[in-house]
Amino acid sequence: MRKSYARARVIGAASLLLTLCCAGDMPSARPLGEFVSPDRPFSPIRYRDRDLVSLNDRCPVSQTQLSPEIEPIYVNGRPVGFC
């Protein structure tokens, strides 16, 4: 029990340090997007910053609709949206 608590503290401290170090590199304005087919329940998002369409049409975590307000990650130059 004691080792897992110590490990959690180390991981938490490392995460905080990484967040603080990289905070200056984060873009200030989030790229917003719009649904390609707003009439469909699940639709990919076209992101305005690079005018690219997301690879997915639903959230990879919860399988719900994507959110155009959440910044995508780019895999091989293509955006992957999240909810």
PDB file of N, CA, C and O in Angstrom:
ATOM      1  N   MET A   1       0.825  -1.191   0.000  1.00  0.00           N
ATOM      2  CA  MET A   1       0.000   0.000   0.000  1.00  0.00           C
ATOM      3  C   MET A   1       0.870   1.256   0.000  1.00  0.00           C
ATOM      4  O   MET A   1       0.552   2.244  -0.661  1.00  0.00           O
ATOM      5  N   ARG A   2       1.960   1.202   0.743  1.00  0.00           N
ATOM      6  CA  ARG A   2       2.823   2.365   0.852  1.00  0.00           C
ATOM      7  C   ARG A   2       3.536   2.652  -0.468  1.00  0.00           C
ATOM      8  O   ARG A   2       3.722   3.815  -0.827  1.00  0.00           O
ATOM      9  N   LYS A   3       3.941   1.601  -1.199  1.00  0.00           N
ATOM     10  CA  LYS A   3       4.644   1.788  -2.469  1.00  0.00           C
ATOM     11  C   LYS A   3       3.727   2.405  -3.511  1.00  0.00           C
ATOM     12  O   LYS A   3       4.158   3.262  -4.283  1.00  0.00           O
ATOM     13  N   SER A   4       2.458   1.978  -3.546  1.00  0.00           N
ATOM     14  CA  SER A   4       1.544   2.529  -4.545  1.00  0.00           C
ATOM     15  C   SER A   4       1.254   3.997  -4.261  1.00  0.00           C
ATOM     16  O   SER A   4       1.092   4.782  -5.195  1.00  0.00           O
ATOM     17  N   TYR A   5       1.185   4.382  -2.985  1.00  0.00           N
ATOM     18  CA  TYR A   5       0.979   5.786  -2.635  1.00  0.00           C
ATOM     19  C   TYR A   5       2.180   6.628  -3.064  1.00  0.00           C
ATOM     20  O   TYR A   5       2.015   7.718  -3.611  1.00  0.00           O
ATOM     21  N   ALA A   6       3.379   6.122  -2.816  1.00  0.00           N
ATOM     22  CA  ALA A   6       4.591   6.842  -3.205  1.00  0.00           C
ATOM     23  C   ALA A   6       4.681   6.946  -4.728  1.00  0.00           C
ATOM     24  O   ALA A   6       5.072   7.986  -5.258  1.00  0.00           O
ATOM     25  N   ARG A   7       4.322   5.881  -5.426  1.00  0.00           N
ATOM     26  CA  ARG A   7       4.345   5.900  -6.886  1.00  0.00           C
ATOM     27  C   ARG A   7       3.333   6.921  -7.416  1.00  0.00           C
ATOM     28  O   ARG A   7       3.630   7.650  -8.363  1.00  0.00           O
ATOM     29  N   ALA A   8       2.158   6.977  -6.820  1.00  0.00           N
ATOM     30  CA  ALA A   8       1.137   7.936  -7.246  1.00  0.00           C
ATOM     31  C   ALA A   8       1.618   9.369  -7.034  1.00  0.00           C
ATOM     32  O   ALA A   8       1.365  10.239  -7.867  1.00  0.00           O
ATOM     33  N   ARG A   9       2.307   9.616  -5.929  1.00  0.00           N
ATOM     34  CA  ARG A   9       2.836  10.966  -5.675  1.00  0.00           C
ATOM     35  C   ARG A   9       3.900  11.343  -6.697  1.00  0.00           C
ATOM     36  O   ARG A   9       3.929  12.483  -7.162  1.00  0.00           O
ATOM     37  N   VAL A  10       4.776  10.405  -7.056  1.00  0.00           N
ATOM     38  CA  VAL A  10       5.819  10.669  -8.050  1.00  0.00           C
ATOM     39  C   VAL A  10       5.183  10.947  -9.407  1.00  0.00           C
ATOM     40  O   VAL A  10       5.577  11.887 -10.098  1.00  0.00           O
ATOM     41  N   ILE A  11       4.200  10.132  -9.789  1.00  0.00           N
ATOM     42  CA  ILE A  11       3.532  10.334 -11.079  1.00  0.00           C
ATOM     43  C   ILE A  11       2.797  11.667 -11.096  1.00  0.00           C
ATOM     44  O   ILE A  11       2.828  12.384 -12.097  1.00  0.00           O
ATOM     45  N   GLY A  12       2.137  12.000  -9.992  1.00  0.00           N
ATOM     46  CA  GLY A  12       1.430  13.281  -9.907  1.00  0.00           C
ATOM     47  C   GLY A  12       2.386  14.465 -10.011  1.00  0.00           C
ATOM     48  O   GLY A  12       2.100  15.441 -10.705  1.00  0.00           O
ATOM     49  N   ALA A  13       3.517  14.376  -9.322  1.00  0.00           N
ATOM     50  CA  ALA A  13       4.503  15.456  -9.377  1.00  0.00           C
ATOM     51  C   ALA A  13       5.084  15.595 -10.783  1.00  0.00           C
ATOM     52  O   ALA A  13       5.285  16.707 -11.273  1.00  0.00           O
ATOM     53  N   ALA A  14       5.352  14.458 -11.425  1.00  0.00           N
ATOM     54  CA  ALA A  14       5.888  14.509 -12.792  1.00  0.00           C
ATOM     55  C   ALA A  14       4.863  15.089 -13.758  1.00  0.00           C
ATOM     56  O   ALA A  14       5.220  15.844 -14.663  1.00  0.00           O
ATOM     57  N   SER A  15       3.602  14.744 -13.573  1.00  0.00           N
ATOM     58  CA  SER A  15       2.553  15.289 -14.436  1.00  0.00           C
ATOM     59  C   SER A  15       2.429  16.793 -14.257  1.00  0.00           C
ATOM     60  O   SER A  15       2.296  17.533 -15.232  1.00  0.00           O
ATOM     61  N   LEU A  16       2.474  17.242 -13.013  1.00  0.00           N
ATOM     62  CA  LEU A  16       2.395  18.672 -12.745  1.00  0.00           C
ATOM     63  C   LEU A  16       3.586  19.405 -13.352  1.00  0.00           C
ATOM     64  O   LEU A  16       3.412  20.464 -13.954  1.00  0.00           O
ATOM     65  N   LEU A  17       4.770  18.868 -13.206  1.00  0.00           N
ATOM     66  CA  LEU A  17       5.967  19.479 -13.770  1.00  0.00           C
ATOM     67  C   LEU A  17       5.882  19.555 -15.289  1.00  0.00           C
ATOM     68  O   LEU A  17       6.218  20.579 -15.883  1.00  0.00           O
ATOM     69  N   LEU A  18       5.438  18.479 -15.910  1.00  0.00           N
ATOM     70  CA  LEU A  18       5.294  18.456 -17.362  1.00  0.00           C
ATOM     71  C   LEU A  18       4.267  19.486 -17.827  1.00  0.00           C
ATOM     72  O   LEU A  18       4.478  20.172 -18.827  1.00  0.00           O
ATOM     73  N   THR A  19       3.163  19.592 -17.105  1.00  0.00           N
ATOM     74  CA  THR A  19       2.128  20.566 -17.454  1.00  0.00           C
ATOM     75  C   THR A  19       2.657  21.990 -17.345  1.00  0.00           C
ATOM     76  O   THR A  19       2.406  22.817 -18.221  1.00  0.00           O
ATOM     77  N   LEU A  20       3.381  22.275 -16.281  1.00  0.00           N
ATOM     78  CA  LEU A  20       3.909  23.622 -16.096  1.00  0.00           C
ATOM     79  C   LEU A  20       4.987  23.966 -17.123  1.00  0.00           C
ATOM     80  O   LEU A  20       5.066  25.105 -17.584  1.00  0.00           O
ATOM     81  N   CYS A  21       5.806  22.997 -17.479  1.00  0.00           N
ATOM     82  CA  CYS A  21       6.864  23.239 -18.461  1.00  0.00           C
ATOM     83  C   CYS A  21       6.304  23.481 -19.862  1.00  0.00           C
ATOM     84  O   CYS A  21       6.826  24.306 -20.612  1.00  0.00           O
ATOM     85  N   CYS A  22       5.271  22.779 -20.198  1.00  0.00           N
ATOM     86  CA  CYS A  22       4.730  22.850 -21.553  1.00  0.00           C
ATOM     87  C   CYS A  22       3.600  23.850 -21.709  1.00  0.00           C
ATOM     88  O   CYS A  22       3.106  24.043 -22.819  1.00  0.00           O
ATOM     89  N   ALA A  23       3.177  24.491 -20.627  1.00  0.00           N
ATOM     90  CA  ALA A  23       2.034  25.398 -20.697  1.00  0.00           C
ATOM     91  C   ALA A  23       2.309  26.578 -21.623  1.00  0.00           C
ATOM     92  O   ALA A  23       1.383  27.081 -22.260  1.00  0.00           O
ATOM     93  N   GLY A  24       3.541  27.026 -21.709  1.00  0.00           N
ATOM     94  CA  GLY A  24       3.865  28.151 -22.579  1.00  0.00           C
ATOM     95  C   GLY A  24       3.800  27.796 -24.055  1.00  0.00           C
ATOM     96  O   GLY A  24       3.646  28.680 -24.897  1.00  0.00           O
ATOM     97  N   ASP A  25       3.915  26.517 -24.378  1.00  0.00           N
ATOM     98  CA  ASP A  25       3.895  26.086 -25.768  1.00  0.00           C
ATOM     99  C   ASP A  25       2.491  25.821 -26.298  1.00  0.00           C
ATOM    100  O   ASP A  25       2.307  25.623 -27.499  1.00  0.00           O
ATOM    101  N   MET A  26       1.507  25.817 -25.416  1.00  0.00           N
ATOM    102  CA  MET A  26       0.148  25.512 -25.828  1.00  0.00           C
ATOM    103  C   MET A  26      -0.438  26.708 -26.584  1.00  0.00           C
ATOM    104  O   MET A  26      -0.215  27.853 -26.191  1.00  0.00           O
ATOM    105  N   PRO A  27      -1.181  26.456 -27.657  1.00  0.00           N
ATOM    106  CA  PRO A  27      -1.813  27.561 -28.368  1.00  0.00           C
ATOM    107  C   PRO A  27      -2.895  28.197 -27.512  1.00  0.00           C
ATOM    108  O   PRO A  27      -3.591  27.504 -26.770  1.00  0.00           O
ATOM    109  N   SER A  28      -3.039  29.501 -27.613  1.00  0.00           N
ATOM    110  CA  SER A  28      -4.001  30.200 -26.769  1.00  0.00           C
ATOM    111  C   SER A  28      -5.421  30.055 -27.298  1.00  0.00           C
ATOM    112  O   SER A  28      -6.363  29.966 -26.511  1.00  0.00           O
ATOM    113  N   ALA A  29      -5.589  30.030 -28.594  1.00  0.00           N
ATOM    114  CA  ALA A  29      -6.924  29.901 -29.167  1.00  0.00           C
ATOM    115  C   ALA A  29      -7.148  28.448 -29.596  1.00  0.00           C
ATOM    116  O   ALA A  29      -6.337  27.879 -30.327  1.00  0.00           O
ATOM    117  N   ARG A  30      -8.235  27.865 -29.145  1.00  0.00           N
ATOM    118  CA  ARG A  30      -8.538  26.485 -29.515  1.00  0.00           C
ATOM    119  C   ARG A  30      -9.117  26.449 -30.915  1.00  0.00           C
ATOM    120  O   ARG A  30      -9.973  27.264 -31.260  1.00  0.00           O
ATOM    121  N   PRO A  31      -8.660  25.518 -31.712  1.00  0.00           N
ATOM    122  CA  PRO A  31      -9.255  25.399 -33.047  1.00  0.00           C
ATOM    123  C   PRO A  31     -10.668  24.845 -32.935  1.00  0.00           C
ATOM    124  O   PRO A  31     -10.875  23.759 -32.392  1.00  0.00           O
ATOM    125  N   LEU A  32     -11.607  25.568 -33.432  1.00  0.00           N
ATOM    126  CA  LEU A  32     -12.995  25.115 -33.422  1.00  0.00           C
ATOM    127  C   LEU A  32     -13.345  24.509 -34.761  1.00  0.00           C
ATOM    128  O   LEU A  32     -12.685  24.768 -35.768  1.00  0.00           O
ATOM    129  N   GLY A  33     -14.357  23.723 -34.765  1.00  0.00           N
ATOM    130  CA  GLY A  33     -14.778  23.082 -36.002  1.00  0.00           C
ATOM    131  C   GLY A  33     -16.280  23.071 -36.121  1.00  0.00           C
ATOM    132  O   GLY A  33     -17.001  23.599 -35.275  1.00  0.00           O
ATOM    133  N   GLU A  34     -16.735  22.452 -37.197  1.00  0.00           N
ATOM    134  CA  GLU A  34     -18.171  22.313 -37.421  1.00  0.00           C
ATOM    135  C   GLU A  34     -18.428  20.917 -37.967  1.00  0.00           C
ATOM    136  O   GLU A  34     -17.560  20.314 -38.599  1.00  0.00           O
ATOM    137  N   PHE A  35     -19.630  20.413 -37.717  1.00  0.00           N
ATOM    138  CA  PHE A  35     -19.986  19.083 -38.191  1.00  0.00           C
ATOM    139  C   PHE A  35     -20.116  19.088 -39.711  1.00  0.00           C
ATOM    140  O   PHE A  35     -20.662  20.028 -40.289  1.00  0.00           O
ATOM    141  N   VAL A  36     -19.622  18.052 -40.347  1.00  0.00           N
ATOM    142  CA  VAL A  36     -19.709  17.935 -41.801  1.00  0.00           C
ATOM    143  C   VAL A  36     -21.155  17.732 -42.221  1.00  0.00           C
ATOM    144  O   VAL A  36     -21.622  18.362 -43.170  1.00  0.00           O
ATOM    145  N   SER A  37     -21.869  16.854 -41.520  1.00  0.00           N
ATOM    146  CA  SER A  37     -23.291  16.581 -41.792  1.00  0.00           C
ATOM    147  C   SER A  37     -24.070  16.767 -40.495  1.00  0.00           C
ATOM    148  O   SER A  37     -24.268  15.804 -39.754  1.00  0.00           O
ATOM    149  N   PRO A  38     -24.519  18.004 -40.203  1.00  0.00           N
ATOM    150  CA  PRO A  38     -25.176  18.256 -38.919  1.00  0.00           C
ATOM    151  C   PRO A  38     -26.491  17.495 -38.733  1.00  0.00           C
ATOM    152  O   PRO A  38     -26.946  17.339 -37.600  1.00  0.00           O
ATOM    153  N   ASP A  39     -27.105  17.021 -39.809  1.00  0.00           N
ATOM    154  CA  ASP A  39     -28.374  16.309 -39.686  1.00  0.00           C
ATOM    155  C   ASP A  39     -28.191  14.856 -39.246  1.00  0.00           C
ATOM    156  O   ASP A  39     -29.161  14.224 -38.825  1.00  0.00           O
ATOM    157  N   ARG A  40     -26.983  14.313 -39.330  1.00  0.00           N
ATOM    158  CA  ARG A  40     -26.709  12.935 -38.901  1.00  0.00           C
ATOM    159  C   ARG A  40     -26.347  12.920 -37.421  1.00  0.00           C
ATOM    160  O   ARG A  40     -25.737  13.871 -36.932  1.00  0.00           O
ATOM    161  N   PRO A  41     -26.716  11.844 -36.683  1.00  0.00           N
ATOM    162  CA  PRO A  41     -26.376  11.798 -35.255  1.00  0.00           C
ATOM    163  C   PRO A  41     -24.866  11.723 -35.002  1.00  0.00           C
ATOM    164  O   PRO A  41     -24.375  12.278 -34.019  1.00  0.00           O
ATOM    165  N   PHE A  42     -24.136  11.044 -35.879  1.00  0.00           N
ATOM    166  CA  PHE A  42     -22.675  10.986 -35.763  1.00  0.00           C
ATOM    167  C   PHE A  42     -22.079  11.506 -37.061  1.00  0.00           C
ATOM    168  O   PHE A  42     -22.302  10.950 -38.136  1.00  0.00           O
ATOM    169  N   SER A  43     -21.324  12.573 -36.938  1.00  0.00           N
ATOM    170  CA  SER A  43     -20.733  13.201 -38.108  1.00  0.00           C
ATOM    171  C   SER A  43     -19.302  13.605 -37.802  1.00  0.00           C
ATOM    172  O   SER A  43     -19.017  14.045 -36.688  1.00  0.00           O
ATOM    173  N   PRO A  44     -18.391  13.468 -38.761  1.00  0.00           N
ATOM    174  CA  PRO A  44     -17.031  13.974 -38.552  1.00  0.00           C
ATOM    175  C   PRO A  44     -17.050  15.497 -38.419  1.00  0.00           C
ATOM    176  O   PRO A  44     -18.030  16.152 -38.775  1.00  0.00           O
ATOM    177  N   ILE A  45     -15.979  16.033 -37.914  1.00  0.00           N
ATOM    178  CA  ILE A  45     -15.858  17.482 -37.726  1.00  0.00           C
ATOM    179  C   ILE A  45     -14.825  18.020 -38.696  1.00  0.00           C
ATOM    180  O   ILE A  45     -13.757  17.431 -38.865  1.00  0.00           O
ATOM    181  N   ARG A  46     -15.143  19.141 -39.337  1.00  0.00           N
ATOM    182  CA  ARG A  46     -14.172  19.863 -40.160  1.00  0.00           C
ATOM    183  C   ARG A  46     -13.584  20.967 -39.276  1.00  0.00           C
ATOM    184  O   ARG A  46     -14.288  21.883 -38.850  1.00  0.00           O
ATOM    185  N   TYR A  47     -12.288  20.857 -39.012  1.00  0.00           N
ATOM    186  CA  TYR A  47     -11.614  21.832 -38.157  1.00  0.00           C
ATOM    187  C   TYR A  47     -11.177  23.028 -38.984  1.00  0.00           C
ATOM    188  O   TYR A  47     -10.597  22.873 -40.059  1.00  0.00           O
ATOM    189  N   ARG A  48     -11.454  24.208 -38.485  1.00  0.00           N
ATOM    190  CA  ARG A  48     -11.216  25.440 -39.238  1.00  0.00           C
ATOM    191  C   ARG A  48      -9.746  25.836 -39.305  1.00  0.00           C
ATOM    192  O   ARG A  48      -9.342  26.542 -40.229  1.00  0.00           O
ATOM    193  N   ASP A  49      -8.938  25.394 -38.340  1.00  0.00           N
ATOM    194  CA  ASP A  49      -7.549  25.832 -38.328  1.00  0.00           C
ATOM    195  C   ASP A  49      -6.753  25.309 -39.518  1.00  0.00           C
ATOM    196  O   ASP A  49      -5.887  26.011 -40.040  1.00  0.00           O
ATOM    197  N   ARG A  50      -7.038  24.078 -39.953  1.00  0.00           N
ATOM    198  CA  ARG A  50      -6.313  23.509 -41.101  1.00  0.00           C
ATOM    199  C   ARG A  50      -7.249  23.042 -42.198  1.00  0.00           C
ATOM    200  O   ARG A  50      -6.804  22.519 -43.219  1.00  0.00           O
ATOM    201  N   ASP A  51      -8.547  23.230 -41.993  1.00  0.00           N
ATOM    202  CA  ASP A  51      -9.577  22.820 -42.948  1.00  0.00           C
ATOM    203  C   ASP A  51      -9.479  21.322 -43.256  1.00  0.00           C
ATOM    204  O   ASP A  51      -9.584  20.899 -44.407  1.00  0.00           O
ATOM    205  N   LEU A  52      -9.275  20.532 -42.193  1.00  0.00           N
ATOM    206  CA  LEU A  52      -9.207  19.077 -42.329  1.00  0.00           C
ATOM    207  C   LEU A  52     -10.398  18.442 -41.622  1.00  0.00           C
ATOM    208  O   LEU A  52     -10.926  18.998 -40.659  1.00  0.00           O
ATOM    209  N   VAL A  53     -10.815  17.279 -42.103  1.00  0.00           N
ATOM    210  CA  VAL A  53     -11.929  16.543 -41.515  1.00  0.00           C
ATOM    211  C   VAL A  53     -11.376  15.459 -40.601  1.00  0.00           C
ATOM    212  O   VAL A  53     -10.388  14.801 -40.927  1.00  0.00           O
ATOM    213  N   SER A  54     -12.026  15.280 -39.450  1.00  0.00           N
ATOM    214  CA  SER A  54     -11.559  14.285 -38.479  1.00  0.00           C
ATOM    215  C   SER A  54     -11.661  12.869 -39.049  1.00  0.00           C
ATOM    216  O   SER A  54     -12.528  12.565 -39.869  1.00  0.00           O
ATOM    217  N   LEU A  55     -10.752  12.022 -38.588  1.00  0.00           N
ATOM    218  CA  LEU A  55     -10.747  10.627 -39.017  1.00  0.00           C
ATOM    219  C   LEU A  55     -11.941   9.852 -38.453  1.00  0.00           C
ATOM    220  O   LEU A  55     -12.404   8.886 -39.060  1.00  0.00           O
ATOM    221  N   ASN A  56     -12.431  10.279 -37.296  1.00  0.00           N
ATOM    222  CA  ASN A  56     -13.508   9.553 -36.635  1.00  0.00           C
ATOM    223  C   ASN A  56     -14.807  10.366 -36.647  1.00  0.00           C
ATOM    224  O   ASN A  56     -14.791  11.582 -36.837  1.00  0.00           O
ATOM    225  N   ASP A  57     -15.934   9.668 -36.440  1.00  0.00           N
ATOM    226  CA  ASP A  57     -17.215  10.350 -36.382  1.00  0.00           C
ATOM    227  C   ASP A  57     -17.853  10.245 -34.999  1.00  0.00           C
ATOM    228  O   ASP A  57     -18.934  10.791 -34.774  1.00  0.00           O
ATOM    229  N   ARG A  58     -17.194   9.548 -34.070  1.00  0.00           N
ATOM    230  CA  ARG A  58     -17.674   9.468 -32.691  1.00  0.00           C
ATOM    231  C   ARG A  58     -16.478   9.407 -31.755  1.00  0.00           C
ATOM    232  O   ARG A  58     -15.359   9.106 -32.170  1.00  0.00           O
ATOM    233  N   CYS A  59     -16.729   9.692 -30.505  1.00  0.00           N
ATOM    234  CA  CYS A  59     -15.671   9.750 -29.501  1.00  0.00           C
ATOM    235  C   CYS A  59     -15.026   8.383 -29.322  1.00  0.00           C
ATOM    236  O   CYS A  59     -15.737   7.395 -29.140  1.00  0.00           O
ATOM    237  N   PRO A  60     -13.684   8.298 -29.369  1.00  0.00           N
ATOM    238  CA  PRO A  60     -13.029   7.009 -29.207  1.00  0.00           C
ATOM    239  C   PRO A  60     -13.167   6.438 -27.797  1.00  0.00           C
ATOM    240  O   PRO A  60     -12.987   5.235 -27.603  1.00  0.00           O
ATOM    241  N   VAL A  61     -13.481   7.273 -26.819  1.00  0.00           N
ATOM    242  CA  VAL A  61     -13.568   6.815 -25.438  1.00  0.00           C
ATOM    243  C   VAL A  61     -14.974   6.323 -25.102  1.00  0.00           C
ATOM    244  O   VAL A  61     -15.147   5.188 -24.657  1.00  0.00           O
ATOM    245  N   SER A  62     -15.981   7.178 -25.317  1.00  0.00           N
ATOM    246  CA  SER A  62     -17.340   6.841 -24.880  1.00  0.00           C
ATOM    247  C   SER A  62     -18.300   6.528 -26.022  1.00  0.00           C
ATOM    248  O   SER A  62     -19.468   6.230 -25.773  1.00  0.00           O
ATOM    249  N   GLN A  63     -17.838   6.587 -27.258  1.00  0.00           N
ATOM    250  CA  GLN A  63     -18.661   6.297 -28.438  1.00  0.00           C
ATOM    251  C   GLN A  63     -19.860   7.237 -28.548  1.00  0.00           C
ATOM    252  O   GLN A  63     -20.901   6.846 -29.076  1.00  0.00           O
ATOM    253  N   THR A  64     -19.729   8.469 -28.057  1.00  0.00           N
ATOM    254  CA  THR A  64     -20.780   9.477 -28.179  1.00  0.00           C
ATOM    255  C   THR A  64     -20.385  10.477 -29.258  1.00  0.00           C
ATOM    256  O   THR A  64     -19.344  10.336 -29.899  1.00  0.00           O
ATOM    257  N   GLN A  65     -21.220  11.479 -29.450  1.00  0.00           N
ATOM    258  CA  GLN A  65     -20.982  12.488 -30.480  1.00  0.00           C
ATOM    259  C   GLN A  65     -19.720  13.303 -30.160  1.00  0.00           C
ATOM    260  O   GLN A  65     -19.428  13.587 -28.999  1.00  0.00           O
ATOM    261  N   LEU A  66     -18.990  13.665 -31.199  1.00  0.00           N
ATOM    262  CA  LEU A  66     -17.793  14.485 -31.036  1.00  0.00           C
ATOM    263  C   LEU A  66     -18.163  15.894 -30.594  1.00  0.00           C
ATOM    264  O   LEU A  66     -19.289  16.343 -30.804  1.00  0.00           O
ATOM    265  N   SER A  67     -17.216  16.584 -29.984  1.00  0.00           N
ATOM    266  CA  SER A  67     -17.421  17.964 -29.576  1.00  0.00           C
ATOM    267  C   SER A  67     -16.536  18.870 -30.427  1.00  0.00           C
ATOM    268  O   SER A  67     -15.319  18.690 -30.455  1.00  0.00           O
ATOM    269  N   PRO A  68     -17.135  19.848 -31.128  1.00  0.00           N
ATOM    270  CA  PRO A  68     -16.316  20.748 -31.948  1.00  0.00           C
ATOM    271  C   PRO A  68     -15.490  21.739 -31.129  1.00  0.00           C
ATOM    272  O   PRO A  68     -14.624  22.417 -31.683  1.00  0.00           O
ATOM    273  N   GLU A  69     -15.740  21.837 -29.815  1.00  0.00           N
ATOM    274  CA  GLU A  69     -14.975  22.766 -28.980  1.00  0.00           C
ATOM    275  C   GLU A  69     -13.685  22.169 -28.429  1.00  0.00           C
ATOM    276  O   GLU A  69     -12.842  22.899 -27.908  1.00  0.00           O
ATOM    277  N   ILE A  70     -13.521  20.861 -28.535  1.00  0.00           N
ATOM    278  CA  ILE A  70     -12.327  20.225 -27.978  1.00  0.00           C
ATOM    279  C   ILE A  70     -11.270  20.086 -29.075  1.00  0.00           C
ATOM    280  O   ILE A  70     -11.540  19.618 -30.181  1.00  0.00           O
ATOM    281  N   GLU A  71     -10.073  20.506 -28.724  1.00  0.00           N
ATOM    282  CA  GLU A  71      -8.959  20.468 -29.673  1.00  0.00           C
ATOM    283  C   GLU A  71      -8.620  19.025 -30.053  1.00  0.00           C
ATOM    284  O   GLU A  71      -8.526  18.165 -29.177  1.00  0.00           O
ATOM    285  N   PRO A  72      -8.438  18.754 -31.334  1.00  0.00           N
ATOM    286  CA  PRO A  72      -8.103  17.383 -31.740  1.00  0.00           C
ATOM    287  C   PRO A  72      -6.628  17.093 -31.530  1.00  0.00           C
ATOM    288  O   PRO A  72      -5.829  18.001 -31.301  1.00  0.00           O
ATOM    289  N   ILE A  73      -6.278  15.821 -31.609  1.00  0.00           N
ATOM    290  CA  ILE A  73      -4.872  15.460 -31.721  1.00  0.00           C
ATOM    291  C   ILE A  73      -4.654  15.084 -33.182  1.00  0.00           C
ATOM    292  O   ILE A  73      -5.594  14.686 -33.870  1.00  0.00           O
ATOM    293  N   TYR A  74      -3.441  15.207 -33.644  1.00  0.00           N
ATOM    294  CA  TYR A  74      -3.141  14.921 -35.044  1.00  0.00           C
ATOM    295  C   TYR A  74      -2.299  13.659 -35.135  1.00  0.00           C
ATOM    296  O   TYR A  74      -1.244  13.554 -34.509  1.00  0.00           O
ATOM    297  N   VAL A  75      -2.774  12.712 -35.916  1.00  0.00           N
ATOM    298  CA  VAL A  75      -2.086  11.462 -36.153  1.00  0.00           C
ATOM    299  C   VAL A  75      -1.740  11.430 -37.631  1.00  0.00           C
ATOM    300  O   VAL A  75      -2.630  11.412 -38.482  1.00  0.00           O
ATOM    301  N   ASN A  76      -0.463  11.422 -37.937  1.00  0.00           N
ATOM    302  CA  ASN A  76       0.012  11.472 -39.328  1.00  0.00           C
ATOM    303  C   ASN A  76      -0.611  12.640 -40.084  1.00  0.00           C
ATOM    304  O   ASN A  76      -0.964  12.518 -41.257  1.00  0.00           O
ATOM    305  N   GLY A  77      -0.740  13.769 -39.399  1.00  0.00           N
ATOM    306  CA  GLY A  77      -1.258  14.977 -40.026  1.00  0.00           C
ATOM    307  C   GLY A  77      -2.770  15.042 -40.153  1.00  0.00           C
ATOM    308  O   GLY A  77      -3.291  16.009 -40.709  1.00  0.00           O
ATOM    309  N   ARG A  78      -3.493  14.042 -39.655  1.00  0.00           N
ATOM    310  CA  ARG A  78      -4.958  14.021 -39.727  1.00  0.00           C
ATOM    311  C   ARG A  78      -5.535  14.176 -38.327  1.00  0.00           C
ATOM    312  O   ARG A  78      -5.026  13.561 -37.390  1.00  0.00           O
ATOM    313  N   PRO A  79      -6.592  14.988 -38.154  1.00  0.00           N
ATOM    314  CA  PRO A  79      -7.157  15.208 -36.822  1.00  0.00           C
ATOM    315  C   PRO A  79      -8.010  14.032 -36.349  1.00  0.00           C
ATOM    316  O   PRO A  79      -8.694  13.374 -37.133  1.00  0.00           O
ATOM    317  N   VAL A  80      -7.943  13.793 -35.035  1.00  0.00           N
ATOM    318  CA  VAL A  80      -8.805  12.825 -34.361  1.00  0.00           C
ATOM    319  C   VAL A  80      -9.565  13.615 -33.292  1.00  0.00           C
ATOM    320  O   VAL A  80      -8.969  14.183 -32.377  1.00  0.00           O
ATOM    321  N   GLY A  81     -10.896  13.637 -33.433  1.00  0.00           N
ATOM    322  CA  GLY A  81     -11.727  14.412 -32.520  1.00  0.00           C
ATOM    323  C   GLY A  81     -12.076  13.653 -31.251  1.00  0.00           C
ATOM    324  O   GLY A  81     -11.971  12.429 -31.185  1.00  0.00           O
ATOM    325  N   PHE A  82     -12.499  14.425 -30.230  1.00  0.00           N
ATOM    326  CA  PHE A  82     -12.883  13.873 -28.934  1.00  0.00           C
ATOM    327  C   PHE A  82     -14.180  14.496 -28.476  1.00  0.00           C
ATOM    328  O   PHE A  82     -14.670  15.460 -29.065  1.00  0.00           O
ATOM    329  N   CYS A  83     -14.742  13.916 -27.388  1.00  0.00           N
ATOM    330  CA  CYS A  83     -16.007  14.428 -26.858  1.00  0.00           C
ATOM    331  C   CYS A  83     -15.798  15.192 -25.565  1.00  0.00           C
ATOM    332  O   CYS A  83     -16.759  15.692 -24.981  1.00  0.00           O
TER     333      CYS A  83
END
